[in-house]
Amino acid sequence: MKTVEETLLGRRSIRRYERESITKEQMDFIYAAIRNTPTSYNGQQYSVIDITDQELKLKLYDLTGQKQIKTCSHFMAFCADFHKITLMAKEKGVEMPQITSTADGLILGTVDASLAMMSAVTAAGALGLGACCIGYARTAAPEAISELLGLPQGVYLVCGLALGVPREMPDLKPKQPEAAVIHKDKYSSDSTLVEALKAYDAEVTHYNATREGTKTDNDWAKHIISYYAEAMNYHMLEALRSQGYDPKK
């Protein structure tokens, strides 16, 4: 098993996988890591759907266009989940607060599911497996995917994760420098951030032009902003409301 340093600092998104399956022992370790995730209040406001059925993966691929979903060994759907605690409130005769009608409730479930996914990514990396987080699984066709996965009220998909035995080892992408990420005592000045981010933008441009495999002329800032522009066409609020989330305060 890899060291903590190797696992965390060597992490990269793997999108191409061998045909061999992940072993039960490996998945049991990943499940255990997911279950031991730190969560708000120890409420564990998340659930994970582990998908290995190829027909189901193909349907998800058709909805998202993300090839790694159909080629991975396991596709895991990490969901915010207030359905479980709602069931227990009913079982115990306790009134369930409308937590899903608050911004904090939405944040609680999203944070818990995200932390659980990172536990899985880290566990998979330690085992030498490949992982790729797929946020587009949340936004591509949220109502259709919720129906396909049978998500009840109080549950919504936060992010997907493809897992498999890696067939590739892409170059490690450069990340923002410490000066742009770590702030000391208070948020850094705009001038400090701009200088750090300009240097990073140039580094990403160079990386994209010289990396192994497909090369592009993409920078960092304009490329990311183009994703934001595309996201303006998403309809996540309606999708959240259909799953019982309607933040009002």
C-alpha positions as CSV (number, residue, x, y, z in Angstrom):
1,M,0.0,0.0,0.0
2,K,1.3,3.5,-0.8
3,T,2.4,6.0,1.8
4,V,0.2,8.9,2.8
5,E,2.6,11.3,1.0
6,E,2.5,9.2,-2.2
7,T,-1.2,8.9,-2.1
8,L,-2.1,12.5,-1.5
9,L,0.7,14.3,-3.5
10,G,0.6,11.8,-6.4
11,R,-3.1,11.9,-6.8
12,R,-4.3,12.5,-10.4
13,S,-7.5,11.8,-12.3
14,I,-7.5,8.5,-14.1
15,R,-9.9,8.2,-17.0
16,R,-8.8,5.0,-18.7
17,Y,-9.0,1.6,-17.0
18,E,-8.0,-2.0,-17.5
19,R,-10.7,-4.6,-18.0
20,E,-9.9,-6.4,-14.7
21,S,-12.2,-5.9,-11.8
22,I,-11.4,-4.3,-8.4
23,T,-11.3,-7.1,-5.8
24,K,-13.8,-7.5,-3.0
25,E,-11.0,-6.9,-0.5
26,Q,-10.1,-3.7,-2.1
27,M,-13.7,-2.5,-2.2
28,D,-14.2,-3.5,1.4
29,F,-11.3,-1.2,2.3
30,I,-12.8,1.6,0.3
31,Y,-16.2,1.1,1.9
32,A,-14.6,1.2,5.4
33,A,-12.8,4.4,4.6
34,I,-16.1,5.9,3.3
35,R,-17.9,4.9,6.5
36,N,-15.2,6.4,8.7
37,T,-15.6,9.9,7.1
38,P,-15.9,12.8,9.5
39,T,-19.3,14.4,9.2
40,S,-21.3,17.3,10.8
41,Y,-22.7,16.3,14.2
42,N,-21.8,12.7,13.3
43,G,-25.1,12.9,11.5
44,Q,-23.6,11.1,8.4
45,Q,-25.8,13.1,6.1
46,Y,-24.8,11.1,3.0
47,S,-25.2,7.8,1.2
48,V,-23.3,6.1,-1.6
49,I,-24.6,4.0,-4.5
50,D,-22.0,1.6,-5.8
51,I,-22.8,0.7,-9.4
52,T,-21.3,-2.3,-11.2
53,D,-24.3,-3.3,-13.4
54,Q,-23.0,-2.6,-16.9
55,E,-26.4,-1.8,-18.3
56,L,-27.0,0.8,-15.7
57,K,-23.6,2.3,-16.3
58,L,-24.3,2.5,-20.0
59,K,-27.6,4.4,-19.2
60,L,-25.7,6.8,-17.1
61,Y,-23.1,7.2,-19.8
62,D,-25.9,8.0,-22.3
63,L,-27.1,10.8,-20.0
64,T,-23.7,12.3,-19.2
65,G,-21.4,11.5,-22.1
66,Q,-18.7,10.6,-19.6
67,K,-16.9,7.6,-21.1
68,Q,-15.2,6.6,-17.9
69,I,-18.6,5.8,-16.4
70,K,-19.1,2.9,-18.8
71,T,-15.4,1.7,-18.7
72,C,-14.7,1.8,-15.0
73,S,-15.0,-1.2,-12.7
74,H,-17.2,0.7,-10.1
75,F,-19.1,3.9,-10.5
76,M,-20.0,5.4,-7.2
77,A,-22.7,8.0,-6.7
78,F,-22.1,10.2,-3.6
79,C,-25.4,11.7,-2.4
80,A,-26.5,14.1,0.3
81,D,-29.1,12.2,2.4
82,F,-31.7,13.4,4.9
83,H,-34.0,10.5,4.0
84,K,-32.4,8.1,6.6
85,I,-32.8,10.5,9.5
86,T,-36.4,11.3,8.4
87,L,-37.2,7.6,8.6
88,M,-35.8,7.4,12.1
89,A,-37.7,10.6,13.2
90,K,-40.9,8.8,12.1
91,E,-39.9,5.6,13.8
92,K,-39.3,7.4,17.1
93,G,-42.3,9.7,16.8
94,V,-40.1,12.8,16.7
95,E,-41.0,15.8,14.6
96,M,-38.5,16.2,11.7
97,P,-37.3,19.8,11.3
98,Q,-37.5,21.1,7.7
99,I,-33.7,21.1,7.5
100,T,-33.8,20.6,3.7
101,S,-35.6,24.0,3.4
102,T,-32.5,25.8,4.7
103,A,-29.2,26.7,3.0
104,D,-27.4,25.1,5.9
105,G,-29.1,21.8,5.3
106,L,-28.1,21.8,1.7
107,I,-24.5,22.6,2.7
108,L,-24.5,19.9,5.4
109,G,-25.3,17.1,3.0
110,T,-23.1,18.4,0.3
111,V,-20.1,18.7,2.6
112,D,-20.6,15.3,4.1
113,A,-21.0,13.6,0.7
114,S,-17.9,15.4,-0.6
115,L,-15.8,14.4,2.4
116,A,-17.0,10.8,1.9
117,M,-15.9,10.9,-1.8
118,M,-12.5,12.2,-0.8
119,S,-12.1,9.3,1.6
120,A,-12.9,6.9,-1.3
121,V,-10.4,8.7,-3.6
122,T,-7.7,8.5,-0.9
123,A,-8.4,4.8,-0.1
124,A,-8.4,3.9,-3.8
125,G,-5.1,5.8,-4.4
126,A,-3.5,4.0,-1.5
127,L,-4.4,0.7,-3.2
128,G,-2.9,1.8,-6.5
129,L,-6.3,2.1,-8.1
130,G,-7.4,4.9,-10.5
131,A,-10.2,7.4,-9.6
132,C,-11.9,10.2,-11.4
133,C,-14.4,12.5,-9.8
134,I,-17.3,13.4,-12.2
135,G,-19.2,16.5,-11.1
136,Y,-21.1,16.5,-14.4
137,A,-23.1,13.5,-13.2
138,R,-24.8,16.0,-10.9
139,T,-25.7,18.6,-13.5
140,A,-26.1,16.7,-16.8
141,A,-29.6,15.3,-16.3
142,P,-30.4,15.4,-12.6
143,E,-34.0,14.4,-12.7
144,A,-33.4,11.5,-15.0
145,I,-30.4,10.3,-13.0
146,S,-32.4,10.6,-9.7
147,E,-35.1,8.4,-11.2
148,L,-32.6,5.9,-12.6
149,L,-31.0,5.5,-9.2
150,G,-34.3,5.5,-7.3
151,L,-33.3,8.4,-5.1
152,P,-36.1,9.2,-2.5
153,Q,-37.1,12.6,-1.2
154,G,-34.2,14.2,0.8
155,V,-31.5,12.6,-1.3
156,Y,-29.7,14.2,-4.2
157,L,-26.5,13.3,-6.2
158,V,-23.5,15.5,-5.2
159,C,-20.8,13.9,-7.4
160,G,-19.9,10.7,-9.1
161,L,-16.7,8.7,-8.8
162,A,-15.3,6.3,-11.4
163,L,-12.9,3.6,-10.0
164,G,-10.8,1.1,-11.8
165,V,-7.4,-0.5,-12.4
166,P,-5.5,2.3,-14.2
167,R,-4.5,1.9,-17.8
168,E,-2.8,5.3,-17.9
169,M,-0.6,7.5,-15.7
170,P,-1.1,11.1,-17.0
171,D,1.2,13.9,-16.1
172,L,0.5,15.5,-12.7
173,K,-1.4,18.7,-13.3
174,P,0.0,21.8,-11.7
175,K,-2.1,23.3,-8.8
176,Q,-2.4,26.8,-7.5
177,P,0.6,27.9,-5.5
178,E,0.5,28.1,-1.8
179,A,0.2,31.9,-1.9
180,A,-3.1,31.6,-3.7
181,V,-4.5,28.9,-1.5
182,I,-3.2,29.3,2.0
183,H,-4.1,32.6,3.7
184,K,-2.3,33.5,7.0
185,D,-4.6,34.9,9.8
186,K,-6.8,36.8,7.2
187,Y,-7.6,36.7,3.5
188,S,-4.7,37.9,1.4
189,S,-4.7,41.1,-0.6
190,D,-5.9,41.2,-4.1
191,S,-2.5,42.2,-5.4
192,T,-0.9,39.2,-3.8
193,L,-3.5,36.9,-5.2
194,V,-3.3,38.4,-8.7
195,E,0.5,38.0,-8.9
196,A,0.3,34.4,-7.7
197,L,-2.6,33.5,-10.1
198,K,-1.0,35.2,-13.1
199,A,2.1,33.0,-12.6
200,Y,-0.2,29.9,-12.2
201,D,-2.1,30.8,-15.3
202,A,1.1,30.8,-17.3
203,E,2.2,27.5,-15.7
204,V,-1.1,25.8,-16.7
205,T,-0.8,27.2,-20.3
206,H,2.7,25.7,-20.6
207,Y,1.5,22.4,-19.1
208,N,-1.4,22.1,-21.5
209,A,1.0,22.8,-24.5
210,T,3.7,20.3,-23.5
211,R,1.9,17.5,-21.5
212,E,1.8,13.9,-22.7
213,G,-1.1,13.0,-24.9
214,T,-3.6,15.6,-26.2
215,K,-2.2,19.1,-26.1
216,T,-4.2,22.3,-26.1
217,D,-3.6,26.1,-26.0
218,N,-5.9,26.4,-22.9
219,D,-4.9,28.7,-20.1
220,W,-6.4,28.4,-16.6
221,A,-8.6,31.4,-16.0
222,K,-10.5,31.8,-19.2
223,H,-10.9,28.1,-19.5
224,I,-12.5,27.8,-16.0
225,I,-14.7,30.9,-16.7
226,S,-16.0,29.2,-19.8
227,Y,-17.2,26.3,-17.6
228,Y,-19.0,28.8,-15.4
229,A,-20.7,30.3,-18.5
230,E,-21.8,26.8,-19.4
231,A,-23.1,26.2,-15.9
232,M,-25.5,29.2,-16.3
233,N,-27.6,26.8,-18.4
234,Y,-28.0,24.2,-15.7
235,H,-31.3,24.0,-13.7
236,M,-30.1,22.6,-10.4
237,L,-32.5,24.6,-8.3
238,E,-35.5,22.8,-10.0
239,A,-33.7,19.5,-9.6
240,L,-33.1,20.1,-5.9
241,R,-36.7,21.0,-5.3
242,S,-37.9,17.8,-7.0
243,Q,-35.8,15.9,-4.4
244,G,-37.3,17.9,-1.5
245,Y,-34.6,20.6,-1.1
246,D,-36.0,24.1,-1.2
247,P,-33.7,26.5,0.8
248,K,-35.5,29.6,2.0
249,K,-33.1,30.8,4.6
